[in-house]
Amino acid sequence: QHAWNSGIRRYHVSPALCQRAKVAMSHFEPNEYINYEKLEKNINIVRKRLDRPLTLSEKIVYGHLDDPAKQEIERGKTYLRLRPDRVAMQDATAQMAMLQFISSGLPKVAVPSTIHCDHLIEAQLGGEKDLRRAKDINQEVYNFLATAGAKYGVGFWKPGSGIIHQIILENYSYPGVMLIGTDSHTPNGGGLGGICIGVGGADAVDVMAGIPWELKCPKVIGVKLTGKLSGWTSPKDVILKVAGILTVKGGTGAIIEYHGPGVDSISCTGMATICNMGAEIGATTSIFPYNARMKKYLGKTGRADIAALADEFKQHLVPDSGCQYDQVIEINLSELKPHINGPFTPDLAHRVSDIGAVAEKEGWPVDIRVGLIGSCTNSSYEDMGRSAAVAKQALAHGLKCKSKFTITPGSEQIRATIERDGYAEVLREVGGLVLANACGPCIGQWDRKDIKKGEKNTIVTSYNRNFTGRNDANPETHAFVTSPEIVTALSIAGTLKFNPETDYLTGADGKKFKLEAPDADELPKLEFDPGQDTYQYPPKDGSGQHVDVSPTSQRLQLLEPFDKWDGKDLEDMLILIKVKGKCTTDHISAAGPWLKFRGHLDNISNNLLIGAVNIENGKANSVRNALTQEFGPVPDTARYYKKMGVKWAVIGDENYGEGSSREHAALEPRHLGGRVIITKSFARIHETNLKKQGLLPLTFADPADYNKIHPVDKLSIVGLKDFAPGKPLKCIIKHPNGSQETIMLNHTFNESQIEWFQAGSALNRMKELQQKSS
């Protein structure tokens, strides 16, 4: 008998333990219990089948299989049918998710689910004023989400509660949970040992409907941590280093599993920071093994009972000895230096000590206009404490920030606690403006006044993403991502040329001084101050609840089903745009001012691909209308084709759809008559979102074939009558001179996903199955 197996086989859940194990997932849901017994049962079934040590990722993923005895399991190959424990939605994506759930006709969600109002609050004047303004401007949307939550059994976190991922960490994530969320940074919950995965709204609807959720069996990349963090080096530097190694697509199709002796030197919220930004390398999710730091955090957030239960089942919450990873990266934390990544992409990694010289060489502005700390990635008590520790030193020498400086608390609990413990006041004294408990500038909700659009400038943030124009809609803003304490130090100095590890500042008295490495408590000495009560419980019976969607609303629109496949090949499609270079979901469906239309499909479709660069002329939002030969905006051209009954395709480059989970980037092309998206490669979430809406995401069998297609060509996809898993499709390219050539296109559709395409969308297919069963 294998040594790694013997402990499992000796372990037995006694009746007494079963009684003791009735622990609620969250104190907001006292009747929804953690089911480690089922997790253990499934793991043991799979362990017997595979007969090998399991990674932690495999334990939790396979522990949630719908049919562990028969499910085909091959990492990177097979599709798994899973039963997640819960669903979380942020307000921008929840609108479309709830509209789709309403369209399904189901009376109530099948698993615990929550809505979090964090995306629609614009940073302008400061926390309280911005929150009041947001409540007024977004009243219609908040009312829709609150009433829809009440009707369908979904918990509702009101505006001002905080950012979805911080709320989940404080209240809902726990070791061994499988949670899906309609936001790409859902993996934040891996800091508490959970498999938390970002998805589109249609995926969330599947889970809320009680349908097994499909996920391609992930590979597992191991990151072995040795040594320990110290000095100016922070948990953020771990993921900034990993992003530099793996790049923005290196984690695609894989779970990043951190392990090794260095793990214990990282706080629970620090582990969450690392997992959160794993979205930037395309990873399915990231996870840490259950340890004492998680136990400490659970206890401090009022969940000691969950920690005690996790202790009983700990062998299922850590990897088996001798488990095999598909790839291993090793990082010595004792040697790791502070990093800063950017601009324009989160994987362009630099040491803080080098960035000044690199910036001067590259022509990037070295003067820092704004420093911004907080966000879902870095807004913990420890983060705020370390930033305040840096600020205190500057204040002691009579200095304030040379750059503008903003602070975004991650939750109402964090805001109230840092106010009570004096951190917020210190950060204000050094020149900071405390913003609302919301996403704010991180997602483009920033009414920035200090520069004009097109003005070249630099900002430094503790956020996760720094795509062109993301924070302030200015393509000339050079955004750099680093830790909150480094942001604070650089904001005090006002320049990228400052290295806090070695360089000196000049105090108000003219004397030079050096900042000491910040030290701060991992968690407050007192209990957390919960602040204001911002949660709305769903009623036991919401059947009598009315949900308002006005037919004349400009912000909400009930959904009409997409048309079914007509059974024929897609012939003579026009090319709406051939995209040049990076095309994220920000390029496909911009955020910022467009967030207000997230519940109105037709209105938000007016931003379709307006940020993508057209290879034909090198311009954004300017494409040739093949029917009129005139150049015009992408959405207008798509609408013209739709009006004329002409189907169209998009041609994309590498990692198409990188970034946010927003399914609007899939809904919009479908709504405006798109049928096919052909690229060199896709980001995972976006590819799935396209399939869910009845589109065909296809990849070039030979990436060089990207160069064979020109914007003036017509395309036909041949072989759809025999569409089958693993079987390539033919694409006939018709050139304007009458010549044509054939290329092969690959796809990752399985049988059920082919049914989505044939039915017109996954939601249409769900309704078909409901009608058959009834």
Secondary structure by P-SEA (a helix, b strand, c coil): ccccccccccccccaaaaaaaccccccccccccccaaaaaaaaaaaaaaacccccaaaaaaaaacccccccccccccccccccccbbbbcccaaaaaaaaaaaacccccccccccccccccccccccaaaaaaaaaaaaaaaaaaaaaaaaabbbbbccccccaaaaaaacccccbbbbbccccccccccccccbbbbbcaaaaaaaaaccbbbbcbbbbbbbbbcbbbcccccaaaaaaaaaaaccccccccbbbbbbccccccccaaaaaaaaaaccccccccccccccaaaaaaaaaaccaaaaaaaaaacccccccccccccbbbbbccccccbbbbbccccccccccccaaaaaaaacccccccbbbccccccccaaaaaaaaaaaaaaaaaccccccbbbbbbccaaaaaaaaaaaaaaaaaaabbbbbcccccccccccccccccccccbbbbcccccccccccccccccbbbbbcaaaaaaaaaacccccccccbbbbccccbbbbbccbbbbcccccccccccccbbbbccccccbbbbbbcccccbbbbccccccccccccbbbbccccccccccccccccccccccccccccccccccccccccccccccccccccccccccaaaaaaaaaaacccbbbbbccccccccccaaaaaaaaaacccbbbcccccaaaaaaaaaacccbbbbccccccccccccbbbbbcccccccccbbbbbbbbcccccbbbbbbbbbccaaaaaaaaaccaaaaaaaaaaaac
